[in-house]
């Protein structure tokens, strides 16, 4: 039988391959790239359902925008050479660019070119979703090397009344209480920022399908960032507020530099406690960011009046690593080991949530552990150190604290506390 570490590594390899398949796709907040992404993800876990929300639909204070389609984009010089081409990198085009077919001189051209000034070797990721314009992106080095002359700007694109697409996968448990997992599918070719979250989410779905005796129901969402979560909340907010016990936004989970949590608005939810407990045990050192440093869909799930218990989980946090939102966020930045680590954290977090209870001893005074093979039957100096967590757990299993409270109180590793609880349950010494 495979151990959990071996299983995590195998899932890490699978996630890397999923991300590699997703990487070339030109995604935006609407369009064929989102649909193609969801079709691929559906191959890895059963039950993924796709929904379409028409352009013009009012979703709280927002409106579902027009759908964007792009077929071709390039800049050519007077010799007919393409100096940038959408076919080479979909980052060369500003996201949601309208159509253009125009010859301009160099100075005019530069008005429509975006670069990353502090990273002259990188192509930046630039969008204009809610104001119609067009533009191109290239490295600062390339822009500075352009020579005087005429240039032909071509973008064959279309903005039209279509729909916004999102995916939902619900895995039932014994209870209607839910764990929410959310990720986004709206960025073009960036490996860590875009492809890693969906790869982890769909792999967790596959693992959850195989897990028996699920206590919670799991709701896994694949959304265009911001407008997608707002749209989803506008349709399901009442149910989510009544049923979601903890939630996690997955983003930038494929590198191997760090582990990070972006807290909920007040940092005190079950999701905050569970993820921090696991990160302390699994990684030792990790980065904690307050809600003031939010940036992904945790913004919407924590909004006043929504108030869902949701945190964000990253390896290196979005916006904090140098390759973020540039062409340097490629498949070399992520790795199977990086994915395996992220999977292990979320697997352990889910297992903790599944087993977390307020337990109470079923016997008065200390139980006779020796006769159950849980305690040394020969007494001598130093022999009881290996049973410290067991004995301390028993001392505080009075029905007032859950596993995370007890782990904090006795200053023990949450995984050790979880293991002790399972042993005591097996021997019938504790109950809820």
N, C-alpha and C positions, 0 to 999 in steps of 0.2 A: 504493500500500500504506500502511495506517495506521501511524503511529509508536506507540511504546509509551505516550507521554504522552497521545495522543488516545484510545487504547484504554482507558487507566486512567480517563479522564474519562467515557467511555461506560459503563464498568462502574459508576462512581460513581453516575451517574444511575439505572442499573438497580437498584442496591442501595438507594438512597433509596426507589424505588417499591416494592420488596419490603417494606422496613421499614414503609412507610405502609399496606400491606395487612395486615401482622401486628399493627400497633399497636392496633386496637380489640378484639382478641380477649382474653377473660378466660382466662388460663392459670394453672395451678398445677402442682404436682408430679405430679398425675394428672388424668385427665378429658378431656372433649371438646375443651377449648381446645388441649391438646397435640396431639390427633389432627387438628384443623382446621389447626393450624400446620404440621404435617408434610405434610398434603395439599397446602397451598399451596406449600411449599418444593419438593415433588416435581414441580411444574410447570416448575421452572427448571433442573433437571439430572436426567438419566436415571439410574436405578439405585438411587434411595433406597428402602430396604426398612424397613418398620415392624415392630416386635416388641412383644409384650405379655407382661408378667411378672405372674402372679397375686398378689393380695393374700395376705399371710401367708408368702410365699417368704422363706426365710432367706438373706441375702446378707452373708456375713462376720458382723459383730457387729450387723447391722441386720436389720429385717424390712420388706418392702414394705408400705406402709400401705394403709388403705382408700382407695378412690376417692372423690373429691369431685365432687358435681354441685350447681350452684346455678341456680335459675330466676328468683328475684325477691328483692329486698331493699330496704327503705326504712324511714325514720322519718317518721311523720306527726304533726302536731299536732292539737289538738282541733277545729280548723276543717277538717280533712281535707286540709291542704296537706302535700306531701312536702318535708321540709326537707333530706333527702339521699335520693338514689335511685341504686341500682346501675346503672340504665339510663343515667344521666348520666355516671358514672365508675365503672368496676369497682374503683377504689381505695377507694371509700366503704365496702367490706366487708372486714373482716379475712379474709385468706385461710384457707380451711379452716373457716370458721365453721359451727357446727352450727345446726339450725333453732331459731327462736324466734317466738312470736306473743303479745306481752304488752304491756299498758298499764302505764306507770310514771310516777312524778313526775320532775321535773327532776333532783333529786339522785341518784336511782337511775339515770336515763339516763346521767348523766356518768360513772358507773362503767364503762360499756361503750363510751365514746368515746375514741379515741386521736387525739392531735394531735402536731405537731412544734413543740415549745415555742420553739426558736430560729429557726424559719421560720414565723411565724404565718399567712402567706398560702398555705402549701402543704398539700396533703393527703398524709399520710405513707403509705408502703407498710408494712403490718403483717401478719404471719402467725402462725399457731399450728398447725404441722403435726402435732406428735406429742403434743399434749395437747388434748383436746376442750374448746372454749370457743366463744364467739361475741362479735362486737364490730363497731363501726362506726368509720370514720375520716373526719375532716373538718378544715378549717382551724381553727386556734386562734381566729382572728377570728370565725368562725361559732359556735364553741362558746361563746365569751364573750358572744355576742349573744343566746343562747337565753333566752327568758322563762319565768318560772314557769308551771307548768301540767302537764297530762298529755300523755304522748307514747306513740305506738304503735310498738313495735319489731317489725318483720317480716323474717324471713329464711326463705325457702323453699328449703332446701338439704337435702342428703342425704349421709351417709357410709355406704358399703356395700362389700361384698366385690366388687372389680372387678379392675383391673390397673394397672400402671405401663407407660407407652408410651414407647418411644424409637426413634430412626431411625438407620440405618447406611448408609453409601454407600462402597463399595470400588471404587477405580479401579486396575486391575492395571498393573504396570510390568514391566520385564524381570527384575527381581529380586523375591524375596519379602521383602527388607528394606523396612521401611515408614516412612513419615512419618505421624504421627498429627495430626489436626486435630479439636479438640473444642470444642463450644459448648453453651449451655444454652437450654432452651425452656420455662421454668417460671414466668416473671414475667408479670403482667398489663400494663396499658398504660403502659410506660415505654420510650421510644424508644432511648436510648443504652445503657442498662443491659440491655435485653432484646432489642429487635428488631435491633440492629446486628450482633451476633455471628452469628446464623443467616443474615442477609442476606449477610455477607461469606463465610461458610463455603460456602453453596450456590453463590455466584458463583465462588469458587475452584474448586469442583467442575466447574462448567460450563467454565471456562477449562482445567482439567486434562484434561477429556475431549477438547478440541481440540488439546492439545499432543501432538506426535508424539515417539516414542522416549523415553518416560518410563523413567528408570533405576529409580526407586522405585515401590512400590505405595503408594497413598494411602488411608488409612482415615479417613473423615470421620464424626463422631458428633454427633448432636443429642439431648441428654439433659436430663432434669430435674436441676438442680444438686444435688450431693452424693449424694442417694439414687440418682440415675441412674448416675453414674460408679461408685459402689460396686457397684451391681447389675451393670453391664457388666463391671467388673473381676472380679467373682466368677465370671463365665462364661468370660472370655477371658484371664485373667492370665498363664497359662503361655505362650500364643502371643505375647502382647504383649511379655513380657520377652525372648523369643528374637528378635523381629523388629523392634521399634520402634527406629529409630536417632535420631529427634528428634521432638518433639511440641510442639504449640502450642494453648493454650486461648485462644479469641477472646472478648473481652468489652469492651463500651464502646468501640467502634471507629468511631463515626459522627460525633463532634464534630471540631472543627479547632483545638483549643487546644494539644495536647501529643501526644507519642508516649511510650509507657511499656513497659518490660519488667519483669515480676516474675520474678526468677531461680528456677532450680531449687534444690533444697535446698542444694547446695554451689556452685552458680553456675559449673560447669565443663563442662557437657555440650556436645555438638555444637549443640543448640538454642540455648543461651546464646550461644555464639560466633557462630553464623550470624546470629541476630537482631540482636545488638549490632553486628556488622560492617555490616549493611545500614542500621540506624538511624543509625550514625555517618555513613555515606555519604549517605543519603537526607535525613535531617533535620538533621544537624549536632548540634544540641542535643536531648537527650531525657532522660527521667527513668528512673533505675534504682532498683528496689525489691528489697530482699533477700527471701528466702523467709520471713523473720520478719514480713513485711508481706503475706503471702499472704491469699487470701480466696475464691477460686473453686475450680474442680476441679483446679487444680494441686496442691492439698492432697492429694487422693486419689492422683493419679498419682505423686507423690513420696513417698508414705508408706513408712516402713521396711518392707522386704519386698516392696514393689511396685517402687520405685526406677526408674521410667521417666524418660527424659531429656526432661522436659517443662517448658516455661516458659509464662507467660501474656503475651499481647500486648494492649495497650489503646492508645487515644489518651489521653484523660484517664483515669487509673486509677479503678476503682470505689472508692467511699468517699472519694475525694479532691476531687470536684467538687461544688459546693453543691446541684445539682439531684438528686443521686443519691438513689434510693429515695423520691422524692416525685413529685407530680403535675407539678412543673416540668420533669421529664425528659420533654419532649414532642417533637413533630416539629420544632419550631423550634430545638431544641438541636442536632440533627444536620443534615447538609447533603450534597449530592452531592459537593462538594469534599472534605469530611471523609472520606466513604467512599472516594473515589478515592485519597486519600493512604494510607489503611489498606490498600486493595487493592494499591497499588504496593509497599508494604513487604513484604507477604506474597508477592507475585509475585516480587520480587527475592530474597527469602529462599529460596523454592523453587528458583529458577534457580541460586542459589549452591550449594545442597545438591546439585542435580542435576549440577553441573559440578565440585564440589569433589573434588580428588584430591591425591595426592602425585605430582608430576611430576618427571621426570628428563630432562636434555638427552640427545639422541641423538648429538651430536657432541662430540669432545674440543676443548678450548680454545674460544675465542669462535667462533660460527658467522659466516659471511660474509653479513651481513644486507643489504648494499647490493645484491647481485645478485638478491635476492628483493624488492627495493623496500621494505625495512623500515628503511632507514638512509640518511642523506644520502651522496651520492657526491662532494659538494664539501665540503671541510673548511675551516671558519673559526670564529672565536670566537663562542660562544653558540648555534651551530646544533644542538648535540646535546641541548639541554635538553628538547626535546619527546620524546626517546627515553629519558629517564631511567628511567621505570617499566619499559620493555622491557628495558633493559640490566641493571637491578637484579634483575628477575625471573630473567633468565638466570643471573645470578651465584649465585642461591640455589635454582635448580631442580636439586637434587641427590638428590631422592627421599626426603628426610627430613622435609620440611614440606609441609603442604597449602596451598591458596590463602590461607586466612585467616592461617596462620602467616607466610607470605611477605609478605602485605599489612602485617601488624603489624611485621615485621622491617624492611621497606624504607620504612615509614611512608607507605604509599600508599593511596589510595582503593580499597576492595574492588571497586567496579565497574570501575575502570581495570585492576586486576590480572586480573579475570575476563576482560575484553576481550583483554588481552595473551595470556592462556593460550589463548583460542580462535584467535587469529591464529597463534600458534606451532604449535598443533595442526594448523591448516589447512595449514601449510607443512611439516609432518612433522618439526619440530625437537624436539618433546618427546613423551614417552610416559609411561604410568603406571608 
